[in-house]
Amino acid sequence: MLEIYKSSETRVLEQVDKISKGCWVHMYAPTEQEINLVANEAHVYVDFIKDALDDEEHPRIEREDNQVYIIVDYPYIAHDEAGFPVYETIPIGIVLTDDCIITVSLKDTPILEVFKNNKVKDFFTFKKNRFALQLLAIITAHYLRYLKQINKKTNEIERGLHKSMKNKEIYALLGLEKSLVYFMTSLKSNKVVLDKILRFNYIKMYEEDKDLLEDVMIEKIQAIEMAQTYSSILSGMMDAFASIISNNVNIVMKFLTSFTIILSFPTIVFSFYGMNVDLPFQRSPDAFLYSLIIAGGLSTLTALIFWKKKYF
């Protein structure tokens, strides 16, 4: 899919049909024809575009022939086979040329929707370098948002695990722990890219741009620390709750065993009185009542003993 946007003279974002100076070209899951079209009209290397379409590509920044090429990872939500949410990361490429800015990704990302809907302050397509920094800031903000969601889901699962006897919650925690590993790896790699932008002046920045980049760096460090903290908590929780689930099962089994023993006394008493031999009180009209009293007394006594020993 190929989309082209450009800020108008009234500074309103409009979708246009052709690549021109000061425009923003966005591609997601592009066809070979779209890749070649953008490469020819924007004078960009085809390899620059195709690298961002490799989901295993590592974040990096390059400069060649007055073009700056940036690859960073952005977060998105997926679901595993059991339907549990899994937070993963995928590369997005940013190409800065003399005339335009190009973004490339495998999937259409909601991260860019805020730009398409003019919800970012001081966003203009002709301010390419500022746009790139704003995009990096939005990506970092999404990491922080998803980390908070992971923490919220962890707390919800924790409340359910206290009474659980199944592995469903453990699998959910495992998916969240995997998400945090993805996040930490991508955040650290993205931070390296930001360090290079800040230290080696890959792109021209004004004072406001440097302040924005420094804010992004601070939020990136915060996101890394949050991911590391949540990952450590999750690892400890999974070990603890695996034991809790096992203990919950043991408690239920202990209760059922105790209840089975209590119910066995009436069975024993009535089995004896069902035998075809001489038995006490067999000729008494209250024999059935006596058997009930004996069975009930034995069951009650056993229940009291088990209750004092805290078997249930």
Secondary structure, DSSP 8 states (H G I E B T S, - for coil): -EEEEEE-TTS-EEEESS--TTEEEEEES--HHHHHHHHHHHT--HHHHHHTT-TT---EEEEETTEEEEEEEEEEEEE-TTS-EEEEEEEEEEEE-SS-EEEEESS--GGGHHHHTT-STT--TT-HHHHHHHHHHHHHHHHHHHHHHHHHHHHHHHHHHTT--SSHHHHHHHHHHHHHHHHHHHHHHHHHHHHHHHHH-SS---HHHHHHHHHHHHHHHHHHHHHHHHHHHHHHHHHHHHHHHHHHHHHHHHHHHHHHHHHHHHHHHHHHTTSSS--TTTTSTTHHHHHHHHHHHHHHHHHHHHHHTT--
